[in-house]
Amino acid sequence: MSEECVLRCVLMLCCALLSANASNWLYLAKLSSVGSIRDEETCERLRGLIQRQVQICKRSVEVMDAVRRGAQLAIDECQFQFRNRRWNCSTLETMPVFGKIVTQSTREAAFVYAISAASVAFAVTRACSSGELEKCGCDHNVHGVSPEGFQWSGCSDNIAYGVAFSQSFVDVRERSKGQSSNRALMNLHNNEAGRKAILSHMRVECKCHGVSGSCEVKTCWKAMPPFRKVGNAIKEKFDGATEVEQRKTGTTKVLMPRNSQFKPHTDEDLVYLEPSPDFCDHDPKMPGMFGTVGRQCNRTSKAIDGCELMCCGRGFQTQEVEVVDRCSCKFHWCCYVKCKQCRKMVEMHTCR
């Protein structure tokens, strides 16, 4: 192998590692030993942040508790959306929290980046609206009378501030000088797609005013959707993600579909660079790749949660287990609900 080829490989590896580590800020969700992030000194002790993120932390200390909530929100939503898939967003106590799967340029990594960028925008926006932050509050640009005839009032969610902070904090490594690798472009695209999942699902909430509840006057405000709706939207984009490759258009590097027969992806679609592994077997060299041995499966389903697919053809074992549920619940005046505990035997199927 020529010296030039070796240098090129080393450079590509360094770029991949730099880009892959961009998700390490999610480790904030694991820092239970750190109390509320109140001062610049705490920023220096936060593991998982690169230096430029530490600087953002120092300039915006009051926002960092919201960022930490966003990190936990991303993990929780990922685990909900992938609960019935071979890779189920299991986390580690080390960085990166999802293991080495996020260092690969797969559609799973695309989802992690999208849901993470969205979660920071969501959590920071929520903190603005709740009056938690001095730097921002409600969106006062939404005012006056709408074309539909209602009065803009109340506290519209300041999604513009949340999105801007997410862009500056989450995208900081990829936007660093020289980060024009395929993976950096992929991450930036998916980060933005995650934030657009919130923007495209913003809703109008209203309150009626008038005699006996009539709607003589209606005041409305803009509100974010529940984060579960955002997660559902990004999961749909995961299922239809586009495999891409880098091409040059003049002096600009862009990502284009690898298969020319596929239509170009939009700004709201997820993109990936390499196929996913099958996630069937535990791989000690790939932390976070736990395989599906022992995973619960659905014997009657033909989908990915079914025993045939979940167990990768290895078969499954069935055992009867006792389940305790609340039942015969009654409301007692005033004001509590009392339930009995019912026990029943159910079949549980787990992969061999």
Residue pairs with C-beta under 8 A, 6 or more apart in sequence:
12 181
15 179
15 181
15 183
15 184
16 103
16 181
16 183
17 103
18 173
18 179
19 173
19 174
19 179
19 181
19 183
19 184
19 187
20 96
20 102
20 103
20 183
21 50
21 95
21 96
21 173
22 113
22 170
22 173
22 174
22 187
23 96
23 97
23 98
23 102
23 112
23 113
23 116
24 48
24 49
24 50
24 95
24 96
25 48
25 49
25 53
25 67
25 71
25 169
25 170
26 48
26 71
26 74
26 75
26 96
26 97
26 98
26 116
27 47
27 48
27 71
27 95
27 96
27 97
28 46
28 48
28 49
28 64
28 67
28 68
28 71
29 68
29 71
29 72
29 74
29 75
29 97
30 91
30 93
30 97
31 46
31 47
31 68
34 42
34 45
34 46
36 65
37 43
37 46
37 57
37 61
37 64
37 65
37 68
38 61
39 61
40 57
40 58
40 61
42 61
42 64
43 49
43 54
43 57
43 58
43 61
43 64
44 54
46 54
46 57
46 64
47 95
48 95
49 57
50 172
50 173
52 172
52 173
52 176
53 169
53 172
56 168
56 169
56 172
57 64
60 135
60 165
62 132
62 133
62 134
62 135
63 124
63 127
63 133
63 135
63 165
65 127
65 132
66 120
66 123
66 124
66 126
66 127
66 132
66 133
67 120
67 123
67 124
67 169
69 123
70 116
70 119
70 120
70 121
70 122
70 123
70 124
71 116
71 119
71 120
73 119
73 122
73 123
73 227
74 112
74 115
74 116
74 118
74 119
74 120
75 89
75 91
75 97
77 115
77 119
77 227
77 228
77 230
77 231
78 89
78 98
78 111
78 112
78 115
79 88
79 89
79 90
80 228
80 231
81 89
81 111
81 115
81 231
81 232
81 234
81 235
81 238
82 88
82 89
82 111
84 298
84 303
84 304
84 305
85 279
85 304
85 305
86 278
86 279
86 280
86 292
86 295
86 304
86 309
86 310
86 312
87 101
87 108
87 276
87 279
87 289
88 295
89 98
89 112
90 98
90 99
90 288
90 290
91 97
91 98
91 99
91 288
92 98
92 99
92 287
92 288
94 287
96 102
96 103
98 112
98 288
99 286
99 287
99 288
99 289
100 286
100 287
100 288
100 289
101 108
101 109
101 112
101 286
101 288
101 289
102 108
102 109
102 112
102 113
103 109
104 274
104 276
104 277
105 182
105 183
105 186
105 272
105 273
105 274
106 272
106 273
106 274
106 275
106 276
106 277
107 238
107 241
107 270
107 272
107 276
108 238
108 276
109 272
110 186
110 190
110 238
110 241
110 270
110 271
110 272
111 190
111 234
111 235
111 238
111 270
113 187
113 190
113 191
113 194
114 190
114 191
114 193
114 194
114 197
114 234
114 237
114 270
115 194
115 230
115 231
115 234
116 170
116 191
116 194
117 166
117 170
117 171
117 190
117 191
117 192
117 194
117 195
118 166
118 194
118 195
118 197
118 198
118 227
118 230
118 234
119 227
120 162
120 165
120 166
120 169
120 170
121 159
121 162
121 163
121 165
121 166
121 194
121 195
121 198
122 162
122 198
122 224
122 227
122 230
123 162
124 133
124 161
124 162
124 165
124 166
125 157
125 158
125 159
125 161
125 162
125 163
125 198
125 224
126 157
126 162
126 224
127 133
128 136
128 137
128 138
128 157
128 158
128 161
128 162
129 137
129 138
129 155
129 157
129 158
131 137
135 161
136 158
136 161
137 155
137 158
138 154
138 155
138 156
138 157
138 158
138 221
139 156
139 157
139 158
139 159
139 160
139 161
139 222
141 160
142 152
142 156
142 221
142 222
143 152
143 153
144 151
144 152
145 151
145 152
146 152
146 220
149 218
150 206
150 218
150 219
150 220
151 217
151 218
151 219
151 220
152 219
152 220
152 221
153 219
153 220
153 221
154 205
154 207
154 219
154 220
154 221
155 221
156 221
156 222
156 223
157 202
157 221
157 222
157 223
157 224
159 198
159 199
159 202
159 222
159 224
162 198
163 195
163 198
163 199
166 191
166 195
167 191
167 192
167 195
170 191
171 187
171 188
171 191
173 179
173 184
174 184
174 185
174 187
174 188
174 191
175 188
180 253
182 245
182 246
182 255
182 273
183 273
185 246
185 253
185 254
185 255
186 244
186 255
186 271
186 272
186 273
189 255
189 267
189 271
190 270
190 271
192 267
193 234
193 237
193 267
193 268
193 269
193 270
194 234
196 267
196 268
197 230
197 233
197 234
197 237
197 268
198 224
198 225
198 230
200 233
200 268
201 224
201 225
201 229
201 230
201 233
202 222
202 223
202 224
202 225
203 222
203 223
203 224
203 225
204 220
204 221
204 222
204 223
205 220
205 221
205 222
205 223
206 218
206 219
206 220
206 221
207 218
207 219
207 220
208 214
208 215
208 216
208 217
208 218
209 215
209 216
209 217
209 218
209 219
210 216
210 217
234 270
237 268
237 269
237 270
238 270
240 269
240 270
241 269
241 270
241 271
241 272
242 257
242 262
242 265
242 269
242 270
242 271
242 272
243 257
243 258
243 259
243 271
243 272
243 273
243 274
243 275
244 255
244 256
244 257
244 258
244 265
244 271
244 272
244 273
245 255
245 256
245 258
245 273
246 253
246 254
246 255
246 256
247 253
247 254
247 255
247 256
248 254
255 265
255 271
256 264
257 263
257 264
257 265
265 271
277 289
278 312
279 289
279 291
279 292
280 291
280 292
280 312
280 314
281 289
281 291
281 293
281 312
282 289
282 290
282 291
282 293
283 289
283 291
292 310
292 311
292 312
292 351
293 314
293 351
293 352
294 350
294 351
295 310
295 311
295 350
295 351
296 348
296 349
296 350
297 305
297 306
297 307
297 310
297 311
297 316
297 349
297 350
297 351
298 305
298 306
298 307
298 310
298 349
299 306
299 307
299 316
299 318
299 347
299 349
300 306
301 307
302 308
303 309
304 310
307 315
307 316
307 349
307 351
310 351
311 351
311 352
312 351
314 351
314 352
315 351
315 352
316 349
316 350
316 351
316 352
317 349
317 350
317 352
318 347
318 348
318 349
319 347
319 348
319 350
320 345
320 346
320 347
320 348
321 345
321 346
321 348
322 343
322 344
322 345
323 343
323 344
323 345
323 346
324 341
324 342
324 343
325 341
325 342
325 344
326 339
326 340
326 341
326 342
327 339
327 340
327 341
327 342
328 339
328 340
328 342
329 337
329 338
329 339
329 340
330 337
330 338
330 339
331 337
332 338
